[in-house]
């Protein structure tokens, strides 16, 4: 009897099970947003609120699945409901309508098109083999080995995930002393677009593979920046970097293991002039890697897609210091992003 009382007392003092359910329900709840995106829920509501029955009719789906998807989107802050009619929230209007420059949908398209990469089996395989699983295990940074259309879609998704933060991080640093920013592994050129838009003294070079540069030129033209941003075709691992006094990496370090990141750091140090600056832009772990969840989840994303992981500011600062950089600073940027920056003496 005493044991039974003790067991009951322990149970009454135990934490509730919501965190366990968060794992199970997250597996189903978050994909509901991708389904809503694929079905066209957000553009359907662009012109105003609609009832459940009208949404069902226009999407040609029944009420039960529609209500589940719409409720998930509402609970997660992308829709609101009033008197039985659904409408877009400011987040959905800003990021999920193609007419807006901060459209994030291309990134969601990439997740949908590559859903096998984030399946449980694929992530388990990535963990057990320590190898990326995307595109049949070939990885993503080998554009010569994948079809041009895959590269086009991937680069478009990089623009989608980058363009909003690209206009924010240049606000947190004084770049008035710099003249040419080299956007290394710059993909769509979004960060070059953001930087030169903020700093009139700055020109930029997007350094990436030939096909990626071709796509980046389209985005640069869309923003009318052809006179201030150019592309430079090359391989950051093998080719000499074009002259610049500012080196910028966004989510590039996250794609590679520490020894390769150190190689890039040293290469930038050797290429930059005295007083040249390096900026590393990405999602950072806190110092003991106990979080935040976004950085931990991003590291799992990298398991499926690349050789890399998330880093802490301490790890990146150590790489910069080892290469010879000084005046190392860490600053918050937009959303989950931060920057780590330093100068060459």
C-alpha positions in Angstrom: 0.0 0.0 0.0 2.9 2.4 0.8 4.4 1.7 -2.6 1.1 2.5 -4.3 0.8 5.8 -2.4 4.4 6.7 -3.3 3.7 5.9 -7.0 0.6 8.1 -7.0 2.4 10.9 -5.3 5.2 10.7 -8.0 2.6 10.8 -10.7 0.9 13.8 -9.3 4.2 15.7 -9.2 5.2 14.7 -12.7 5.3 17.3 -15.5 2.4 17.1 -17.9 2.9 15.4 -21.3 2.4 18.4 -23.6 6.0 18.4 -24.9 5.6 14.7 -25.9 2.4 15.5 -27.7 4.1 18.5 -29.4 6.4 16.1 -31.2 3.5 13.9 -32.4 1.2 16.7 -33.3 4.0 18.7 -35.0 4.5 15.9 -37.5 0.9 16.5 -38.6 0.2 20.1 -37.8 3.1 21.8 -39.6 2.6 19.9 -42.9 -0.9 21.3 -42.9 0.6 24.6 -43.8 2.4 23.1 -46.8 -0.8 21.5 -47.9 -2.7 24.8 -47.6 0.1 26.4 -49.7 0.0 23.7 -52.4 -3.8 23.7 -52.5 -3.8 27.5 -53.0 -5.5 28.6 -49.8 -3.6 31.8 -49.4 -4.0 33.3 -52.9 -7.7 32.2 -52.7 -8.1 34.6 -49.7 -6.1 37.4 -51.3 -9.2 39.4 -52.2 -11.0 38.9 -48.9 -12.6 36.6 -46.4 -14.4 33.4 -47.3 -16.6 30.9 -45.5 -15.6 27.2 -45.2 -18.2 26.1 -47.7 -17.0 28.5 -50.3 -13.4 27.5 -49.8 -14.4 23.8 -50.1 -16.2 24.5 -53.4 -13.3 26.5 -54.9 -10.6 24.1 -53.8 -12.8 21.0 -54.6 -12.2 19.4 -51.2 -14.6 18.2 -48.6 -15.4 20.0 -45.3 -13.6 17.7 -42.9 -10.1 18.0 -44.5 -10.6 21.6 -45.3 -11.5 22.5 -41.7 -8.5 20.6 -40.4 -6.1 22.4 -42.7 -7.7 25.8 -42.1 -7.7 25.3 -38.3 -4.0 24.5 -38.3 -3.2 27.5 -40.4 -5.3 29.6 -38.0 -3.7 28.2 -34.9 -0.3 28.9 -36.3 -1.1 32.5 -37.1 -1.4 32.5 -40.9 -5.2 32.8 -41.0 -7.8 34.4 -38.8 -11.5 33.4 -38.4 -14.4 35.7 -37.5 -18.0 34.7 -37.6 -17.2 31.6 -39.6 -15.2 33.4 -42.3 -11.4 33.0 -42.9 -9.0 35.7 -43.9 -5.3 36.2 -44.2 -3.2 37.5 -41.3 -0.5 40.1 -41.9 2.2 37.3 -42.0 0.4 35.4 -44.7 -0.2 38.5 -46.8 3.4 39.5 -46.5 5.1 36.2 -47.2 2.6 33.9 -49.0 1.3 36.0 -51.8 3.4 36.0 -55.0 2.8 39.6 -55.7 4.9 40.6 -52.7 8.8 40.9 -52.9 9.1 38.9 -49.6 7.3 35.9 -51.0 8.4 32.8 -49.1 6.4 30.2 -51.0 9.3 29.1 -53.2 11.1 27.8 -50.1 7.9 25.9 -49.2 7.8 24.5 -52.7 11.3 23.2 -52.3 10.3 21.4 -49.1 7.2 19.9 -50.8 9.2 18.8 -53.9 11.8 17.1 -51.7 9.6 15.7 -49.1 11.5 12.4 -49.1 14.5 14.2 -47.6 12.7 15.1 -44.4 11.0 11.7 -44.0 11.9 9.8 -40.9 13.7 7.1 -42.9 15.7 9.7 -44.8 16.7 11.6 -41.7 17.7 8.4 -39.9 19.8 7.4 -42.9 21.5 10.9 -42.8 22.2 10.5 -39.1 23.6 7.0 -39.4 25.7 7.7 -42.5 26.5 11.3 -41.8 25.8 12.0 -45.5 23.2 14.3 -47.2 20.2 12.5 -48.7 18.9 15.2 -51.2 18.8 14.4 -54.9 19.4 10.7 -54.3 22.4 11.4 -52.0 24.4 13.5 -54.4 23.9 16.6 -52.2 22.8 20.0 -53.4 26.1 21.9 -54.1 27.0 20.0 -57.2 25.0 21.8 -59.9 27.0 20.2 -62.7 25.5 16.8 -61.6 21.8 17.8 -61.5 19.4 19.1 -64.1 19.3 22.8 -64.8 15.6 22.9 -63.7 16.6 21.6 -60.2 19.2 24.3 -59.9 16.7 27.0 -61.0 14.1 25.9 -58.4 16.7 25.6 -55.7 18.1 29.1 -56.4 14.6 30.6 -56.5 13.9 29.0 -53.1 17.2 30.6 -51.7 15.9 34.0 -52.9 12.6 33.2 -51.2 14.2 32.5 -47.8 16.7 35.3 -48.0 15.2 38.4 -49.5 13.5 39.7 -46.3 16.5 39.2 -44.1 18.7 40.7 -46.9 17.2 44.1 -46.3 17.6 43.9 -42.5 21.2 42.8 -41.7 22.7 45.8 -43.5 20.9 48.1 -41.0 22.8 46.7 -38.1 26.3 47.5 -39.3 28.2 50.6 -40.6 29.4 49.6 -44.1 30.2 53.1 -45.2 34.0 52.3 -45.3 33.6 49.5 -47.8 33.3 49.7 -51.6 32.9 46.1 -53.0 31.0 43.3 -51.3 31.8 39.8 -52.5 28.7 37.6 -51.9 30.4 34.2 -51.7 28.1 31.3 -52.6 25.7 34.1 -53.1 23.1 32.0 -55.0 20.2 34.3 -56.0 22.0 37.5 -55.1 19.3 38.5 -52.6 21.9 39.7 -50.0 23.8 41.7 -52.5 20.5 43.4 -53.5 19.7 44.2 -49.9 23.2 45.5 -49.1 23.6 47.9 -52.0 20.0 49.1 -51.5 21.0 50.3 -48.1 24.5 51.5 -48.8 25.0 53.8 -51.8 28.8 53.5 -51.5 28.6 49.8 -52.1 28.8 47.6 -55.2 28.5 43.8 -55.0 29.7 40.7 -56.8 27.8 37.5 -56.6 30.3 34.6 -56.7 28.8 31.2 -57.6 28.6 28.5 -60.2 27.8 29.6 -63.8 24.2 28.4 -63.9 23.5 29.9 -60.5 24.9 33.3 -61.7 22.7 33.2 -64.7 19.6 32.9 -62.5 21.0 35.5 -60.1 21.2 38.0 -63.0 17.5 37.6 -63.4 16.8 38.6 -59.8 19.3 41.4 -60.0 17.5 42.8 -63.1 14.1 42.5 -61.4 15.4 44.9 -58.7 17.0 47.2 -61.3 20.5 46.7 -59.8 22.5 45.7 -62.9 24.7 48.8 -62.6 25.7 48.0 -59.1 25.8 44.2 -58.9 27.5 41.8 -61.2 28.1 38.1 -61.1 31.4 36.2 -61.2 31.4 32.5 -62.2 33.6 30.3 -60.1 34.1 27.7 -57.4 34.9 29.1 -54.0 36.9 26.0 -53.1 39.2 26.1 -56.2 39.1 29.5 -57.8 40.7 32.8 -56.8 38.3 35.2 -55.3 37.8 38.5 -57.2 39.0 41.7 -55.4 36.7 43.0 -52.7 37.0 44.7 -49.3 34.0 42.9 -47.8 33.3 39.2 -47.8 29.8 38.0 -47.1 28.6 34.5 -46.4 24.9 33.7 -45.7 24.1 30.2 -44.5 27.2 29.0 -46.3 29.1 28.0 -43.2 26.0 26.0 -42.2 26.5 23.9 -45.3 29.9 22.6 -44.4 31.9 20.9 -41.6 34.3 22.9 -39.4 37.4 22.1 -41.4 35.9 23.4 -44.6 34.6 26.5 -42.8 38.1 27.1 -41.5 39.4 26.8 -45.1 37.0 29.5 -46.3 37.8 31.7 -43.4 41.5 31.5 -44.1 40.9 32.0 -47.8 38.9 35.2 -47.1 41.6 36.5 -44.7 44.2 36.0 -47.4 42.1 37.7 -50.1 40.9 40.7 -48.1 42.9 43.9 -47.9 43.9 45.4 -44.5 40.7 46.7 -42.8 38.7 44.4 -45.0 35.6 42.9 -43.3 34.1 39.4 -43.2 30.4 38.8 -42.3 28.9 35.4 -41.5 25.1 35.4 -41.6 23.1 32.5 -40.2 21.1 30.9 -37.4 23.3 30.4 -34.3 23.2 28.0 -31.4 23.6 29.5 -28.0 26.9 28.9 -26.3 26.1 25.5 -24.7 24.0 24.3 -27.7 21.0 23.8 -25.5 19.0 25.8 -28.1 17.3 27.7 -29.5 15.1 25.2 -31.2 15.3 26.9 -34.6 19.1 26.4 -34.7 18.8 22.8 -33.6 16.1 22.1 -36.2 18.1 23.9 -38.9 21.0 21.6 -38.0 18.7 18.7 -38.7 17.7 20.3 -42.0 21.4 20.5 -42.9 21.7 16.8 -42.1 19.4 16.0 -45.0 20.7 18.5 -47.4 24.4 19.2 -46.9 27.5 18.2 -45.0 27.0 21.0 -42.5 25.3 22.0 -39.2 24.5 24.9 -37.1 27.3 26.7 -35.2 27.5 28.9 -32.1 28.9 32.4 -32.2 31.8 31.1 -30.0 32.7 28.5 -32.7 32.6 31.0 -35.5 34.5 33.6 -33.5 37.2 31.1 -32.8 37.5 30.3 -36.6 37.8 34.0 -37.3 40.4 34.5 -34.6 42.4 31.5 -35.7 42.6 32.9 -39.2 43.9 36.3 -37.9 40.8 38.4 -37.9 40.3 41.0 -35.1 37.5 43.1 -33.7 35.1 40.2 -33.8 31.4 41.1 -33.1 28.2 39.2 -32.9 24.9 41.0 -33.5 21.3 39.9 -33.9 19.8 40.3 -37.3 16.3 39.5 -38.7 14.1 36.8 -37.2 16.2 33.8 -36.2 19.3 35.1 -37.9 22.5 36.7 -36.5 25.7 37.9 -37.9 29.3 37.4 -36.8 31.7 39.9 -38.3 35.4 40.8 -38.0 38.1 42.9 -39.6 41.5 42.0 -41.0 44.2 44.0 -39.2 
